[in-house]
Amino acid sequence: MLFISNVVVFLAFTIIYWIMEKRDRGKHFGKDFDPVYFAIITQTTVGFGDSHPETRQARYVTSLHAILTLIFTLYYI
């Protein structure tokens, strides 16, 4: 169940990051794989620092992503 919930959170936020990127006309991510990469780095709490949210809305979404990942992981442990 932990795996499934993390996959659902990952897919949902990958789509959200992709939509936000398309709305901003590709200013933040260079390639189509970048939202997937950003979701993986955020969800695993690695945070390399090579890409980061620049708008306030993107920061809120990224924070929500990290918090939901922690909540789901802690709930199933």
N, CA, C and O of each residue as an XYZ file, in Angstrom:
308
protein
N       0.813     -1.196      0.000
C       0.000      0.000      0.000
C       0.860      1.265      0.000
O       0.499      2.263     -0.624
N       1.992      1.222      0.698
C       2.910      2.359      0.714
C       3.413      2.664     -0.692
O       3.471      3.824     -1.102
N       3.775      1.617     -1.423
C       4.263      1.798     -2.786
C       3.194      2.438     -3.671
O       3.480      3.366     -4.427
N       1.977      1.941     -3.572
C       0.882      2.455     -4.405
C       0.599      3.922     -4.083
O       0.426      4.730     -4.995
N       0.549      4.270     -2.806
C       0.266      5.664     -2.449
C       1.386      6.585     -2.922
O       1.120      7.699     -3.373
N       2.626      6.136     -2.826
C       3.739      6.967     -3.300
C       3.722      7.118     -4.818
O       4.050      8.187     -5.334
N       3.346      6.072     -5.533
C       3.252      6.157     -6.985
C       2.137      7.119     -7.389
O       2.301      7.903     -8.324
N       1.010      7.062     -6.691
C      -0.103      7.969     -6.992
C       0.306      9.422     -6.745
O       0.018     10.292     -7.567
N       0.968      9.687     -5.632
C       1.439     11.045     -5.334
C       2.447     11.486     -6.392
O       2.388     12.617     -6.875
N       3.364     10.603     -6.750
C       4.365     10.920     -7.768
C       3.718     11.271     -9.104
O       4.053     12.289     -9.708
N       2.799     10.437     -9.564
C       2.150     10.686    -10.853
C       1.321     11.969    -10.828
O       1.341     12.744    -11.784
N       0.601     12.188     -9.743
C      -0.230     13.389     -9.640
C       0.629     14.654     -9.695
O       0.298     15.596    -10.415
N       1.708     14.679     -8.953
C       2.531     15.882     -8.933
C       3.371     16.027    -10.194
O       3.696     17.149    -10.579
N       3.729     14.936    -10.842
C       4.397     15.042    -12.139
C       3.489     15.737    -13.140
O       3.932     16.597    -13.901
N       2.215     15.359    -13.133
C       1.249     15.990    -14.036
C       1.059     17.464    -13.669
O       0.990     18.320    -14.551
N       0.976     17.755    -12.379
C       0.817     19.152    -11.944
C       2.022     19.987    -12.370
O       1.855     21.097    -12.875
N       3.243     19.461    -12.172
C       4.444     20.195    -12.586
C       4.455     20.390    -14.100
O       4.836     21.457    -14.583
N       4.045     19.381    -14.844
C       4.016     19.478    -16.301
C       3.015     20.554    -16.750
O       3.308     21.355    -17.638
N       1.831     20.560    -16.120
C       0.816     21.566    -16.457
C       1.318     22.966    -16.117
O       1.155     23.892    -16.911
N       1.920     23.124    -14.954
C       2.446     24.433    -14.563
C       3.535     24.888    -15.536
O       3.636     26.073    -15.855
N       4.339     23.947    -15.998
C       5.404     24.281    -16.940
C       4.823     24.706    -18.292
O       5.295     25.670    -18.895
N       3.819     24.001    -18.759
C       3.201     24.352    -20.040
C       2.497     25.706    -19.953
O       2.491     26.475    -20.914
N       1.910     25.986    -18.800
C       1.243     27.272    -18.602
C       2.250     28.425    -18.667
O       1.944     29.502    -19.177
N       3.447     28.180    -18.145
C       4.492     29.210    -18.160
C       5.327     29.168    -19.433
O       6.351     29.845    -19.529
N       4.900     28.383    -20.402
C       5.553     28.270    -21.719
C       7.000     27.802    -21.630
O       7.865     28.310    -22.344
N       7.262     26.842    -20.763
C       8.578     26.213    -20.719
C       9.715     27.065    -20.206
O      10.855     26.899    -20.641
N       9.431     27.978    -19.287
C      10.489     28.848    -18.765
C      11.421     28.137    -17.791
O      12.603     28.471    -17.712
N      10.910     27.178    -17.063
C      11.673     26.623    -15.953
C      12.349     25.298    -16.274
O      13.479     25.060    -15.849
N      11.678     24.450    -17.008
C      12.243     23.154    -17.362
C      12.572     23.164    -18.840
O      11.806     23.680    -19.653
N      13.715     22.590    -19.184
C      14.142     22.611    -20.574
C      13.551     21.509    -21.426
O      13.289     21.716    -22.611
N      13.337     20.347    -20.847
C      12.870     19.195    -21.605
C      11.602     18.629    -20.968
O      11.253     18.975    -19.840
N      10.920     17.757    -21.707
C       9.680     17.179    -21.181
C       9.915     16.240    -20.008
O       9.005     16.031    -19.206
N      11.110     15.666    -19.885
C      11.402     14.750    -18.776
C      11.679     15.504    -17.470
O      11.629     14.904    -16.396
N      11.962     16.780    -17.543
C      12.348     17.544    -16.350
C      11.289     17.562    -15.248
O      11.660     17.468    -14.078
N       9.979     17.677    -15.555
C       9.001     17.582    -14.465
C       9.025     16.215    -13.761
O       8.801     16.133    -12.553
N       9.293     15.160    -14.513
C       9.406     13.819    -13.909
C      10.619     13.784    -12.987
O      10.533     13.315    -11.852
N      11.736     14.279    -13.477
C      12.959     14.340    -12.687
C      12.751     15.161    -11.415
O      13.162     14.748    -10.331
N      12.112     16.322    -11.550
C      11.873     17.182    -10.396
C      10.972     16.488     -9.371
O      11.200     16.604     -8.167
N       9.954     15.769     -9.842
C       9.064     15.044     -8.924
C       9.815     13.942     -8.189
O       9.599     13.736     -6.995
N      10.693     13.235     -8.886
C      11.483     12.176     -8.237
C      12.400     12.774     -7.180
O      12.471     12.268     -6.060
N      13.097     13.842     -7.528
C      14.033     14.468     -6.588
C      13.298     15.044     -5.381
O      13.793     14.955     -4.257
N      12.129     15.631     -5.601
C      11.354     16.190     -4.487
C      10.806     15.084     -3.605
O      10.863     15.179     -2.379
N      10.273     14.030     -4.226
C       9.634     12.965     -3.445
C      10.644     12.157     -2.643
O      10.324     11.683     -1.552
N      11.838     11.994     -3.155
C      12.847     11.255     -2.408
C      13.616     12.152     -1.443
O      14.527     11.689     -0.758
N      13.264     13.402     -1.388
C      13.866     14.432     -0.527
C      15.372     14.564     -0.737
O      16.101     14.921      0.188
N      15.834     14.280     -1.937
C      17.253     14.447     -2.249
C      17.571     15.912     -2.432
O      18.477     16.436     -1.783
N      16.839     16.584     -3.308
C      17.001     18.020     -3.513
C      18.378     18.434     -3.964
O      19.101     19.089     -3.213
N      18.759     18.070     -5.166
C      20.088     18.409     -5.682
C      20.317     19.908     -5.796
O      21.450     20.367     -5.652
N      19.264     20.683     -6.053
C      19.406     22.121     -6.167
C      19.594     22.602     -7.589
O      19.685     23.808     -7.822
N      19.654     21.681     -8.557
C      19.835     22.104     -9.941
C      18.556     22.665    -10.549
O      18.611     23.435    -11.507
N      17.413     22.288    -10.003
C      16.152     22.906    -10.406
C      15.350     23.174     -9.146
O      15.363     22.380     -8.205
N      14.661     24.289     -9.139
C      13.889     24.670     -7.964
C      12.713     25.533     -8.399
O      12.761     26.164     -9.455
N      11.661     25.564     -7.592
C      10.504     26.393     -7.943
C      10.847     27.875     -7.816
O      11.501     28.300     -6.864
N      10.392     28.643     -8.789
C      10.705     30.068     -8.767
C       9.512     30.940     -8.399
O       9.691     32.025     -7.846
N       8.312     30.488     -8.694
C       7.131     31.281     -8.359
C       6.582     30.847     -7.006
O       6.859     29.747     -6.528
N       5.811     31.723     -6.409
C       5.209     31.406     -5.114
C       4.278     30.201     -5.226
O       4.274     29.329     -4.357
N       3.494     30.157     -6.294
C       2.573     29.032     -6.498
C       3.347     27.722     -6.628
O       2.942     26.709     -6.057
N       4.438     27.727     -7.359
C       5.240     26.520     -7.527
C       5.871     26.088     -6.199
O       6.009     24.893     -5.936
N       6.246     27.041     -5.381
C       6.810     26.708     -4.061
C       5.760     26.059     -3.166
O       6.060     25.118     -2.432
N       4.523     26.565     -3.230
C       3.446     25.948     -2.452
C       3.176     24.519     -2.913
O       2.999     23.617     -2.095
N       3.145     24.326     -4.207
C       2.874     22.986     -4.754
C       4.006     22.030     -4.377
O       3.753     20.889     -3.990
N       5.238     22.486     -4.486
C       6.383     21.641     -4.128
C       6.375     21.314     -2.634
O       6.674     20.185     -2.245
N       6.041     22.277     -1.815
C       5.946     22.024     -0.372
C       4.853     21.013     -0.063
O       5.045     20.109      0.750
N       3.710     21.170     -0.714
C       2.624     20.214     -0.531
C       3.048     18.814     -0.963
O       2.703     17.828     -0.312
N       3.793     18.728     -2.057
C       4.292     17.437     -2.540
C       5.180     16.770     -1.478
O       5.002     15.592     -1.166
N       6.118     17.516     -0.938
C       7.023     16.960      0.076
C       6.261     16.559      1.342
O       6.530     15.506      1.920
N       5.322     17.386      1.768
C       4.556     17.086      2.985
C       3.680     15.850      2.798
O       3.622     14.994      3.680
N       3.000     15.752      1.657
C       2.160     14.573      1.407
C       2.989     13.300      1.333
O       2.563     12.250      1.814
N       4.159     13.388      0.740
C       5.035     12.215      0.678
C       5.418     11.763      2.084
O       5.387     10.569      2.381
N       5.775     12.697      2.941
C       6.141     12.347      4.315
C       4.947     11.781      5.090
O       5.092     10.815      5.840
N       3.782     12.378      4.909
C       2.587     11.892      5.609
C       2.260     10.460      5.200
O       2.030      9.608      6.058
N       2.236     10.192      3.908
C       1.920      8.839      3.447
C       2.972      7.838      3.899
O       2.632      6.715      4.269
N       4.231      8.220      3.876
C       5.291      7.305      4.291
C       5.208      7.017      5.792
O       5.328      5.867      6.215
N       5.005      8.047      6.579
C       4.901      7.849      8.031
C       3.655      7.078      8.420
O       3.675      6.310      9.382
N       2.570      7.276      7.683
C       1.323      6.582      7.985
C       1.473      5.064      7.830
O       0.924      4.298      8.622
N       2.207      4.643      6.821
C       2.323      3.215      6.551
C       3.493      2.540      7.244
O       3.653      1.325      7.134
N       4.304      3.294      7.948
C       5.449      2.664      8.644
C       5.005      2.112      9.972
O       5.815      1.546     10.707
